[in-house]
Amino acid sequence: MSKKVTFGVKPQAAPPLKSADDWVMNRPSEPEPEPIPDAGLMKRLTIDIPAPLHGRIKAQCALRGIKMADEIRVLLDRHFSGEA
């Protein structure tokens, strides 16, 4: 008994880029994050969190395909929305 395996057409390689600038100009675009109302001027906030918590946040964001900063902004906005 023999097994038949069929192969499709060999994929074509992408044309080589001439420089890093070519890559930047031709890379696939990422979806824009959902804007936060009244975001205006952005300020930086630095906090220390336990490594296991950081790992869980990073893993969940990677699975969802979102940036950690975007997700944390949403959570902070929701928590400090002013609604009791």
GICORSUL-V838922 format. One record per residue. SS is DSSP state (a for helix, b for strand, c for the rest). PSI is psi in degrees with one decimal (* if undefined). NEAR is the number of other ideal C-beta (glycine too) atoms within 12 Angstrom. Layout:
# GICORSUL-V838922
<<SS;PSI;NEAR> <SS;PSI;NEAR>>
This chain:
# GICORSUL-V838922
<<c;129.1;3> <c;148.6;4> <c;131.9;5> <c;132.4;6> <c;128.3;6> <c;144.3;6> <c;141.2;7> <c;-170.9;6> <c;139.3;6> <c;128.9;6> <c;144.7;7> <c;135.7;6> <c;145.7;7> <c;145.7;11> <c;141.4;9> <c;143.4;9> <c;146.2;14> <c;-29.8;11> <c;172.2;10> <a;-33.9;10> <a;-37.8;10> <a;-42.7;13> <a;-44.8;14> <a;-42.2;12> <a;-24.9;12> <a;5.2;15> <c;154.9;12> <c;140.6;9> <c;147.2;8> <c;149.3;10> <c;142.5;11> <c;137.3;9> <c;153.6;19> <c;125.6;14> <c;145.0;13> <c;128.0;20> <c;139.6;11> <c;31.8;10> <c;-45.3;15> <c;-132.7;8> <c;131.3;6> <c;143.7;12> <c;148.3;9> <c;138.6;8> <c;123.5;12> <c;125.4;8> <c;155.8;12> <c;130.3;8> <c;155.7;15> <c;145.0;10> <a;-41.8;10> <a;-38.0;10> <a;-43.4;15> <a;-43.5;16> <a;-40.9;14> <a;-43.0;16> <a;-47.7;24> <a;-43.4;20> <a;-45.8;15> <a;-41.4;18> <a;-39.2;22> <a;-42.7;14> <a;-34.3;11> <a;-11.0;16> <c;33.0;13> <c;159.4;23> <c;144.1;20> <a;-44.0;23> <a;-40.0;20> <a;-44.1;24> <a;-42.5;25> <a;-36.4;25> <a;-43.4;25> <a;-45.6;23> <a;-44.4;18> <a;-41.2;17> <a;-41.4;19> <a;-42.5;14> <a;-37.4;11> <c;35.1;13> <c;-13.4;13> <c;-4.6;8> <c;135.1;7> <c;*;4>>
